């Protein structure tokens, strides 16, 4: 790890138990004033934590000034903690070698194999823009062919000739793909409006309604597709195949927003050497102090020392070290952190994470597993070179969720990645491969179960009807109006509380922000950076003073 590099560009270390530092403010001809330095702790160095630090530093930079110029809009230090020794969170790789190829004068080459968070797409503007800013080399995946497998046969295989693939799709599914693309475009346009909006949001309900994606997030995909005239065949053979490989979910177990996002896979790409480099770049550019291999055991709220002071937070590591911060950003699933929060946290949606198994095999895929002499697809077994790069399975008799070629080696072997809900048996591996040089297995909670989120009915905004009995004075009418207004306000507060509990709160209590509150809505690398930028905006407003703490919705 390049920890030394991060330290060079990092902020000065904040001493344990020392009061917040001060910095002189003002130009050479102005009176100097002492400005309290603000401190931010970010727990988690994955996509969400890295992007929060990156965008906060950018937002605190005076307009037109280069990043890392010392004079910020407000002096602020950022410290990133992660119990892992790597930056990137669930975006991980392992390294292997491609043997030398003397015939073509190619030396042995190191290869990075993505374990999770393998690709991003062109419309993922934060990732794409950061890639250019950091000078990272992109590997485009447009030429990789896909096949749909039902456990017995291939239902559809892409052709290297794009026009032929389109004709085959029209023959099988008619105009349904065009109809779905219209739905997809509408949803993506709504979601992409975040990039041009300066707004920040304190709850996921507020974000989803502002960008008009709340309806899709509240419906099961099978019901949503049926209501929009998408054929059942296309839904099961294409959309469900995508939700299974991306979220391990069938159409009756994932909301429509999650399903539509999985279909936006045009212009797929990844970073040569590993996507984690994007987040390493964000951390380096942020100027944050980085403390990897550091587990946080406790976060405690400190009582204000004087009237009007905002509370601070004491962070304690598993080794007993303590440090005080003005703001806390939790950038990891709260259920998996095992942090003791000595804070009165409000109810948050219960989020279940799905366990998946990823099996990596170096060897030769056995084509006979997929093709037999009686196969309707072809009468002879093809060579490995003719194999699709990605084989995705329907909800059927298939013995795995997906099988994808990650690398083709110079000696004719491939490195493949298989996703499955269970550990693959030796018998299945024997049938899938003619030989195996090595097998690696990883089990982890890769992403949340994207269950539909209940919509909260809005209160009728009409004024209440005032009923006045015989002999009652005007004052009685006024009292009843006041009572009705109070009842309506209480109903609105109850609805807001239900929305917060159902959709999740970004600022869970004043000063504590939760990046992963976005995950029940959408869980991708890009949407974690959207959540990170949203929190950076909230922090910027709080630090600079544009958004006082009283503006937080009171619960």
N, C-alpha and C positions, 0 to 999 in steps of 0.2 A: 504493500500500500504506500501511496505517496503522502504519508502523514507529514513528513518534513516539509513538503511543498505547501501543504495547507497551512502549516504553522507560520510559514514565512508571510503568507498573505493574510493570515488571521488577525483578529483584533487582539489587543492586549489582554492578558489573563486577569480576570476579576478575582481579587483576593478573597479567601474565605472569611466570613464574618465581618468584613469591612463595610463601612457605610458607602452608599453610592458616591461615585466621584463627581467632581464638578469641572466645568470647562468654561473659560472666559468667552463671552460672546460680544460681537460688535466690531466695527471697522477701526482703522488706525486713528480716526479723528472723532470717535464716538466714545461715550462712557462705557466702561466694561461692566457686564453683569454676570453673576454666577448662574450657569445653567446646569440643572441636575441631569447627569447622564442616565439614560434609561437602559435597562438590561432585559434581554429576551432570552429565555431558555427554550430550545426546541428539542423535544425528546423524540428521536427517530430521524435517521438520515436516509430514508427512502425518497421516492419521488415527491411526496407531500412535504416532508421536512426540508429537503434540499431546495425545493422551489419557493417555499415560504421565505427562507433566508435570502435567496437570490433576488426575489422580487421586492422584499422589504428594503434591501440595500439600494436597489434601483429607485424605488419610490421615495426614499429619503435623500436621494441625490438632487442637488439643485439643478434646475433645467439647464441643459447645455454643458454641464460639467461631466468630465469623464468619470467612469466608475472607479472607485478606490481613492478619489480625491478626499483628503481628510475632512474638509469642511462639509458636513451634512446639514440638512435642514434642522436636525436636532441630534446632538451627540448620542449615539446608541451603540451598545455592544450586543453581539449575538453569540451564543454558545450552543453548539449542537452536540447532543449526547446520543450514543447508540451502543447497545450491548454487543453488537457484532463488531468485527474488526474490519468491516468493509462498508463502503457507501453504496447505496442502491436499494436497500430493503429487499423486497421480493424480486427485484430485477437482478438476477444472478447468472453467472456463467461458470463453466469449468473449462480447463484448457487441456488440449490433447495435441497430437502431432500428425501431420500428413507426411508419410514417408517420402524420402528423396526419389526423384524420377530422373535417373542418369540419362536415359534416352533423349529426354527433352531438356537436359541440363538444368533441372529444377532441384534446388536443395531442400532438405527437410524444412517443413513449415509448421509454425505453431498455429493452432486453430482455437478460436473461442466458440464454445457451444452454449447457446442460450438455454437456461433451465426454465425460466418463466419470463413473462413480459417480453416475448420474442420479437414483436414487430410493432411499428407505428405507421400511420398513414399520412398522406400529404396534408389533409385538413387538420391534423394535429399541430396547430400553429406554434404552440409553445415548444414542443419537442423539435419541430422542423426548424424554427428560427434559432433555437439554442444550438442545434447541430451546426448551422452556418456560423454562428457567432464564435463557437469554440474551435472551428476548423476541423471538425470530425469527418471522417470518410464514410460515405453512405453506400450501402450495398442494396441495390434495388432488386425486388423479388417478383417483378411483373411477369417474367418468363417461366415461372414455376407453374406446372400443370396440376390440376386437381381432379380427383375422381370421387364418386359417391358410392359407397359400398353398403349392401344390406345384409351382409353375413353370408350370402350365397353367391352373389354376382354383383358386378358393377352396374348401377342404374344409369350412370352418366360419367363420361370421361371427357375432359377438355382436350382440345386439339391445339397444336402449336400454330395452326392456321386459325386465327381469331374468328374469321367469317364463318368457318365451318362449325365452330363451337356455338355461335349464335344460332345458326340454322338448326343444330341438334337441340338446343334449348327451346326454340320455338316449336319444334315438332313434339317435344315431350310436355311442355307446360303452357303452350300458347302464348298469349299476351300478358299472362300473370306477372312475369318479371318486370314488365314496364309499369304495371299498376303498383307493384310494391316499391319500385324506384321513386314513384311520385310521393308515396307516403314517407319514404326515407328522406327525400330531399326536403320536405316540409319540416320534418323533425330535426334534421341536421341544421337547417337554416335557423330554426328557433334556438337550438343549442349554441350555434356559432355566434349568435348575437352577443354573447358574453364578451367576445374579443373586442368589440367596438363600443361596449358599454363601460362607463366609468363607475358604475354603481358597485356597492359592496352589500353583502347580505348577512344577516345574523342568524338566519335559519334556512334549512333546506326547503321548507314549504315556501318561504319568501322567494328563494332562488328559482324554484321550479315553476311557480305561478308567474313570476316576472318574465320568464323565458318560454312560457306556454308549453311546458313538457310534463305538467302534472297529470294530465289525463292519461297519457301513455304509461306513466309510472304507477298508475292506480289500477290497471287492467292486466289480467293474465293474457299472455301472447295469443293463445289459441282463440280466446274470445275476441280479442282486438282484430286479429286477421280475418276471422269469419265475418265480423261486423263491417269490414271494409272490402268484402268480396274477394279475398285472396283464396284461391282454391286449396282444398285440404291436401291434395297431392303435393303441390309446390311448398306448402307450409311444412309438411313432414319431410320432404326430400331435400329441401334447401335451407329453409329458415331454421328448422330444428337441428339440422346437421351443424349449423353455425353456432347455435346456443349450446349444443352439447360439447363442442371442442373448446369454446371460449369460456363457458361458465358451468359446464358439467350439468346442465339443466335441460329438461324437455319443455315443450311449449306450455304444458299445464303447470309449470313450476317456476316460471320466470315472468316478470312484468314486460310489457311490450316495449318500453324504452330500452331496456337492456338488450332485447332481441334485435331491435332496429339498429342499435349501435354496432352490434356484431356484424351486420350486413354491410357496413361502410368500410370495406376492406380494399378499396381501389388504391393503387399506387403504394402498395405495401413496401416497407423498407426496414432496414436495421443498420446499426452502426458496426462497421468492421472492428473486431476486437471486443465488442460487447456494448449493449445499450447503456450499461451502468455508467459509462464515461460521460453521458449527458449530465448525470446528477453529480458526478465528481466535478465537472466543470462548473455547475451551479454553485456548489459549496465553495470551490476555490474563488469564484468571482464575488461571492457574498462577503468575503473578509471575515467570516465567522471563525471563532476558536472551535476546533473539532476535537472531541473527546470520544474516540472509538474505544470499544472494549470496556465501556462503562455502563453498568446497569443502574438504573434509578430505582430506589426502594421506596421512597416516600416523597410526597409533595404536601407541604403544610402551609396553610394560609396564616399569615402573621397579622395581628391586629394593628390598625393604624396607631402611630405614636402620638398624633395630635389631630384635632378636628379638621376635617377637610382633606386629610392625606389619603391617597388611594392605598389599599392594602398591598403588601408584598408577599412573596412566596419563598419558602425555604425548601430547597431541593436537597435530598440526602441520597447519596449513592449507596450501593450494597456494601462498600468498604467503610462507610460511616462518614465520608467527607460531606460537608454541608456548604451550600452557597445560596445567596439570596438574590432573587430576581424580581423585576417589576411585572413581567408578563410570562406566562407559560403557554407553549404551543405543544400539544400532544399530537404527534404525527405517527402514530401506530395504533392498530386496533386495540381499544381500551381493554377488551376481554383477554388479550394475550400478553399484556404488559406486566401483570402481577404487581402493579404499583399500588401502594396504600395511599389513597387520597384523603388527607385530613382536611377535607373541604365538604361543605354541604352541596353535593352535586344533585341537580334535578333529574327526574327520570329521563332516560334516553332509550330510543328504540332498541329492542333486543336484536342483535345481528348474529346470525349463525354463519360461520365460515365453512365452506365445503372442502372436505379432504379429497385430494386427488393423488394419483400415483403417476409419476413420470419415469419411464424406463428407457434408458439409452443403451443402444446395442451397436457395437462395431462388428461388422461381418458382412455376410451376403444374404439379402432377402431371398426367400424361396418363392419364385413366381408361381410355382404349382399350387401354393396355398390359395391363390386368387383365381387361377385359371386351370380348368380341366379340359380334357379332350372334348367334353360335351358342353363346354361353356358357350352360352349364347353370344358372348362378346367376341370370341375368336376361337378358331379350331386348333391353334397351336400355342404353346407357351412362349411368351415374349422374352426377350433378353432383359437383364436388369436395367440396361440403358433406356429401354422403352417404358420403364415404370413411371407412373405419375409421382410427382414430388410429394403430394399430400393425398392421403386416402382418409376420407372422413366417413364415419358410419352413421346410419340412421338408427332410430330407436327400434331395434329388431333383434335378430339372432347374433349380431356381430359380437365378437369376443373382445373387442377393444373399442375405444372411442375414436381414436385417430392414430395414424402412423405417418410420420413425416420424415423425409430425408433431410438431415441437417447439413451433411457434407458428403461429397463424392471424393474418395481418396485416390491417389495416383496408382495404388496397387489393385484397383477394381473394387475395393470394399466401400461400403457406405457407413455413415453414422446416422442412425435413425432414432427418433424420439417417439415413444408410444405413450399416449394418455389413456388411462383406464381408471374405473372406479375402485378396482381391487388390485392387489398384487398379481402380476402375471405368473402363471404356473410354468414350471420347467417344460411340461408337455406342450403348452402353447408356443413357447419360444422355440422348441425343437421343430414344430411344424411351420412356424413363420420364417425360420432362418435355416439355410443349408449349412452354414457354419457361423460361429461366433468367436471373435477374438477376446472381447470383454463385454460385460454387462454392468451398468450402473443404475441404481434405483434411488429415487427421492420421493418421499411422502411429505406433503405439507398442506396447510390450509391456504389455498391459493387465492381464493376470492370469496366474497359473501354470496349467500343465496339471495338472489334479487326477487324477493317476494313482493307482490303488489302492496302499495302503501295506501292506506285509507284516505280518501278525500274528506275534508272537513267542510260541512255545509256552511255557506255564508249566511249571516243574519240578514233578514229583510231590513233594508235601510229606511223603509217608510216610517213616518212618525206614528206613534201609537194612537189609537182612537181613544178619546177621553169620554167616559160616560159620567154624566152628572145627573143625580137623582133630583126629584121634586123637592124644593125648599132648600137645596144645598147652595151655599154661597160660592162666589168666584174663588175664594181661597181654597175651598174643597177641590175645585177643579184643578187649581194650580198644584195642590198637594198630590192629586192623582197623577197629573202629568209628570211631576218629579219622580213619583214612585215607578211609573212606567219607564221613564228614562233610565232610572237606576237599574231596573230589571233588564233592560236591553243592554246596558253597558256590562252587566254581570254576565249575560249570555255571551257577549262578544269576548270577554276575558276568558270564559270557559272554553269557547271555540279556539281561541289562540293557544290556550294551554294544551288542548287536545292536538292541535297542529304541531306544536313543539314536541310533544311526546311521540307523535306518530312519525314525524318527518325528521326530527333531530335538530339540535341547536348547534350553531357554529361556535358561538361564545357561550359556553355552558354555564359559567358564572362570570361576573366581571373580572377580566384579566386572564381568564383561562380559555384557550381556543382549541377546538378539536378538528383537525384536518380530515380525519377519516369519517366524520359525520356525513360526508358526501357519498360514501361507498354504497349504502343501500339504494341510492339513486342510480349511480353509474360507477363501475369500478374498472378503470383503465389507468395506464401511466399518465395520459394526457389529462384526464379529469382530476387526478390527484394534483396535478400542477395548477389546474383551474381553482381547486379548493385552496391550494397554497397561495395563489395570487390574491384570492378573495380575502384570506386572512391577513395577508401582507397589507392590503388596503385598509382593513379594520385597524390594524396595529399602527399604520402610518397616521391615520386620523386621530387615534388616541394619543400617540406620542407627540405629534405636532400640535394637537389641541383643537382640531376641528370637530371632534365628536366626543363630547364629554360623556362620562360614565352614566349620567342620568338618562341618556338616550337609549340605553339597553332596555329591552322589553322586560318589565318587572313580572316575576313569576310568583 
